Amino acid sequence: MSPLDKMWSSFVAIGLMAGASVLIVYARSRARRIVRVLGTLVATILLLLAVVYALVALV
């Protein structure tokens, strides 16, 4: 994997982490019950994808 690909992989990971953070803040503070659960679930999935992209950037 080229250094440029690693850079883009890390940018994707950062973006996914930021998206997960915004989503979890919204879900925990303003959403109703079912939206809160779904938002938390989606944010967790985004965070797990971010970890995968971050690990790919390290290899």
Long-range contacts (C-beta under 8 A, 24 or more apart in sequence): 1-56, 1-59, 6-56, 6-57, 7-57, 9-53, 9-54, 9-56, 9-57, 10-53, 10-54, 10-57, 12-50, 12-53, 13-50, 13-51, 13-53, 13-54, 13-57, 14-50, 16-46, 16-47, 16-49, 16-50, 16-53, 17-46, 17-47, 17-50, 19-43, 19-46, 20-44, 20-46, 20-47, 20-50
